[in-house]
Amino acid sequence: MRIKFVEISNFRKLKSTHIDFDKKTTIFVGANNSGKTSAMVALRYFLLSPNRLALRDITIANWTKIDALGDAWETEAETDIHLDDLLPALDVWLDVPLSEIQHVVHILPTLDWSGGLLGVRLKYHIEDIGSLKAEYLLQRSAAQAAVTKGLGGEVVKIDIWPKSLTDFLERRLRAHIGIEAFALDPSAVVAPAKGLAAPQILPVTALPLDKAPFKNLIKIDEIAAQRDFADSHEKSQSGDDGAESSTRRFKRRLSDQLRSYYDRHLDPAKTPSEQDYEALGAIQTAERNFDKRLEVGFAAAFEELEDLGYPGMANPKLKISTLLQAIDGLKHGSAVQYQVADPSGDGTKTLKLPEDYSGLGYQNLIAMVFMLMGYRDEWMRVGKASLDSEGGAQEQIQPLHLVLVEEPEAHLHAQVQQVFINKAYNLLRKHDQLGDKTTHCTQLVVSTHSSHVAHEADFANLRYFRRRPAPSMGDTPTTTVANLSYIFGEGDETRRFVRRYLKATHCDLFFADGIIFVEGQAERILVPHFIRHHFPDLSRRYVTLLELGGSHAHSFRELVDELGLATLIIADLDATVATKVPVKGGGEAIRWKAAKPKRGAGQKSANQVLKEWHPSKILIDELIALDPADHQSSGSDGYELYVAYQKPVNVSATEDNVEEVIPRTFEDALILENLTVVVDVEGSTTSAKIKAIVNEGPTGEELEDDLFELLKTAEKAAFALDCLMLSDPTALKPPKYIRQGLEWFERAVGKDIAESEPKGASA
């Protein structure tokens, strides 16, 4: 049994969002404000702490309808708005084999169910709409009647709560809502369209389930990103007495974790077993011996106190009775120590330090690991966890364990984030009844902003949260979630290349606001330099830059289509010309050979991006003549794309003669448009040779040819690094085609951010 997917409705940016769960580990990734936190909070609220819902958790686009309902109540007008339809809901879809039907009998939709999908909807609702309406109208009437007299007897209207129904619910929502569970129809499941869920509509006759659907079905635990986030007295949907038992506060000190673990699993005072009797006997013997020693030590002092003769007391006698508890041995700063050295070499003289002397990242890693161990052992009823409060056997072990970890990087250094994500799931399965067995299932869900965590994950584990613009006026931006395991299909060469490239580069693609693809190392070095010194607004955005040759960038097309991020591709023309070559056996064949770009020569581009992605043209003449507006395009799924490549530039041969030159590479385009600057670039041999060519004074095509011959074998990266050392970093200007691309990209990324962050929207 496992959770196959969930669908979240009307919760913050998750207006109608479908999220697939992996069989083992699911990792939520995405840019800032994309909805990852909203998804984790929704799971927490519905499954652990249902009484935490507030008005601001309701999708903000619904507020207008809520206020319209309040207006209709005030005017006694007819309305088809139902408040329950605007409240959040969570559909949990389980994949359950028929052999485990005994666990899910209470949520079966029909008696002819034969295994497979089973769905449960957890839905917030107004428990008594009449009571809410009456209270609102009473408070609203009082607010409208509130006036005050200003100076000179002028009547001034003042705003008194509530100003609207949303204003009222901001304070009173929790007093009027509850949560109900409904069984769903597996035959009515509709696949998401472009990431948007289509939750089934419950029939009017649908009746809520008569008991908590997941009480004996799913054990839910959480490590929240914020310490002390959980309320300690909230009722949990998973059947625990309080949310604190499942959502325990994060404690960095291992000694604190040990005390918590001891209290749950080892304390001999709780329903002692045969193994505990020896420990309890030793503790009680120590108590008696200690009492005797204290009586002797305090005898003289007690005699003086007894002589006081306090009124109303007849010869009071003082008696010492100590109470020792084994857990007291863990309540001190050195309860846990780290062995740091052994000067003797034979283990007889070990040097130790208290746990506070270890690194913070290491302490947090150990603490989080111990929390996971505690969750697992609590689920598996290890030690005293197998007994209830009265010493009897606990209820049966739930077949499914769901563990939510929110932003582990909040507690872990970069180096140990990878260790954690690699080990966490295996740690949760390290038990005799778990491992590779299928009787009990564990699912780990992690939300993260860390490229270190994403780097260690397989594509199949990643769920990308994509920000989408508002579908219409008056609406708000929403979020859809892409299952990245489906992008390239199975066994595809492109999929293997993209996966390996992302692993090799350790890139942060899944957390960016936009993507820039470049051809080579020189662009990789200088494009960020141009952004930093010529595009200040763009420099404040979270942009990822990928270095890919023209023959490979198009491999990312399917991934970029799915991510939907503003994308700038800086490509090369890669002009080729047809040449005749002899073939074996006689005759000639046409081969396309790299050539200097030239108008009217019938040349073709060898760049796969220009041919297959955008602008989907192959002739050099067409590419050179392409209108600037046609360099940009809306992608297949609504995102914006711009492809920049070399265009003709005018180079002055003399004061009265300007020649048109078509650059062949980024480097010669850069030099041709910065002739007075590159002569000041110093450092590498390549820079010296470029300076010499420019100082010799060739112009136009001759200069272009000289530069091209040099750059065939030159160290381009060395020249780019030398450019960074110019005393005036703004002196070096980006080539025109790159400047135009970055100007477009700055607008596109700014537009994307503005659309995805409306005023008042939640993350």
C-alpha positions, 0 to 999 in steps of 0.5 A: 500500500502506498500513496499514489498521488494527492490533489490539493484544492483552494489552498493558497497558490494550489488552486487545483494541483496534482502531485504524484508521490514516488514509491519511496522518496518524493522531493519537491523542488522549484523556484522561490514562491512556487508553492513547495511550502504551501504543499507541505503546509497543506499536508500538515494541516489536513493530516496532522493539525486540521484546526490550524486553518486560517483565512489566508490559507484559502486561495486569495482568488476566492476572497472576492466570492466570499465577500460577494456572499457576505454582500448577498446576506446583507441585502438578502439577495439570491446567490449561487455561491456556496462557502463550502465550495471555496474552502480547501480540500485534499484528495489522497489516492492510495494504491492498495493491493486486494490482499490488504483489503482488511486495512481499507474496508472503512473507506471502500466506495463499493463492495465490488472493489477489486484492488488498485486506487482508493481515494479519500477527500478531506474537506473543510466545511462550515459546521453551521452556516446559519449560525455563521450567517447570523453572527456575521450579520449581527456584527456587521450591523453593529459595525455599520451603526458605529459613528462618532462626532468630530469637532464642531458636531460633524458626524464622521464614519469610522471603520469597525470590524467586520468590514466584510465577510473575509474580514469577519472570517479572519478572526472567526473562521476556526470557530465555525469550520470542521473537517469531513472525510468522503470516500471517492470513486476510483472510476471517476479519476481524471488525469491532470491537464497540463498539471491542473488537477480535475478533482471529482465532484461529490454527489449531493447524496455523499455522506461523510465517513463515520471515523477518521479514515487514516487513524489505523492506516497511515502513521504521519510524522514530520520534521518542520523547517521552523523549530517550535512550529507545532502546537503541542495539544492539537489533535492529529488525524493520524490518531495520536493524542496530540500533534506533539507526539508526531510533529516533535519539535526539532532538538539539535542536542543529541542528549535531548533526542536521547531523553525523548527516545528513552522516555518513549522506548526504554523507561523501566518505570513504565510497565516494567519487563523482566529485563527492567527489574534489575535496573529498578532494583539497583535504583531503589537500593541507591535511593535507600543508601543515599537516604541513610547517608543524608540522614546522618549528614543532616541530623544536627541541622534537623535537631535545631529545626525541631527545637523551633516549636512552630505554633500549631505543630506538635514536634514536627519530624523531618524525613529525607526520601530521595527519588532517583530516575534513570533519565537524570543521567542524561540531563547534563551537558556531558551526557553525550560525548565525542571521542576525539583522540587516543594518545596511547593508541591502545584505547586505554586513554581516550580523550572526549569532549561534550557534544556541544564542541562538535560542529553545528552541521554535524550536530543537526545531522545526528539530531535529524537522523535520531528523529527519523530513528525515533519515528521508525521505532515508534511506528514499529512499536519498539520497546515501551512504544508497544504498550499503551498508557495502561500497559496493554498492547497498542493497536495494530501497526499502520501499514503505511508510514508517511514522513514529511521533511521540510527544507532539511537545509534549514538545519544542515550544512551543504556537505551533509545535505547530500549525506542526509538525503542519501541515507534518510529513506534507508534509515526509515526502513532499517528494521527486521520487519521492514527492509525490502519487505512489502507488508509495511510501506514507507514514503518520504516527502522532502521539500527543498531549496537546495541544489545539493539535495536535488543533485543527489536525487534521481529524476524520478524523485523530483516534483517540480513546482511551476509558477503559472500566471493568472488565467484571467483578470481578477484571478491570481497566479497558481501552481502546477506540479510536474512529475519529471520522471515522465519528461523523456520517456523510458530508455531515451538517449536524450534523457540519459544525456540531460540527467548526466549533464545535470549531475556533472554540473551540479546546477541549480536549474530547478530553483531558478527564475530563468535559464541562460544557455551559452555555447562555450567557456568564454560566454560562461565567464563573461555573460555573468560579468555583463549581467552584473555591470550592465543589467542591475535588475537582472543581477538580482534575479536567481538565474542559472547559466548552462554551458552547452554547445549548439549541438546539445542545447536542444536536448533540453527542450522537453525539460525547459517546456516542462519547467516553463521558465523564461529562457535565453539561448546564446548560440552561434550561427555555425555557417556551413557551405556545400562542397564537393568531395570525391567518394570511393568508386568514383563520382562526388558527394556533397559535404557541408563544411564550416565556412565564414558567414556570408550573404547570398552564398546558399549557406546553412546553419549547423546549429541544432537549436536554430534548426530544430528549436527556434526560429526553426530556420536553416538558411544563413540568409534567413537567419541574418535577415530575421526581424528582432521581434522574431527572435523571441517566441512563446514556448509550447506551454506558455513560457517565453524563449529568446534565441540570440546569435551573431548578426552583422555589425558595422566596423569602420575601415576609415572615417568615411568607410564602414564595412559590414562584418558577420562575426563567426564566434562570441569572441570575435564579435566581442573584440569587433565591438570593443576595439578600443578596450581589448588593447588594454586587456593583458595577461595571457598569450592570447590577449597579447596576440589579440592586442597585436592584431588590433594594433596592426590596424586591419579593418573589416573582413581582414580584421575578422579573418585574422581574429578567426584564424587566431581564435581557432587554436587560442585559449579563449577562456584565458582571454575571457578571464583577462577581460575580468581584470580590466580596471573599469568593469563597465568598459567592456560592452556585450556584443549587440546580439547578446545585449539585445538578448539580455535586455529581453531576458531582463524584461521576461524574468521581471514579468515572470516574477511580478505575475507570480507574486501578487500583493497578499499572495501566500507562498 
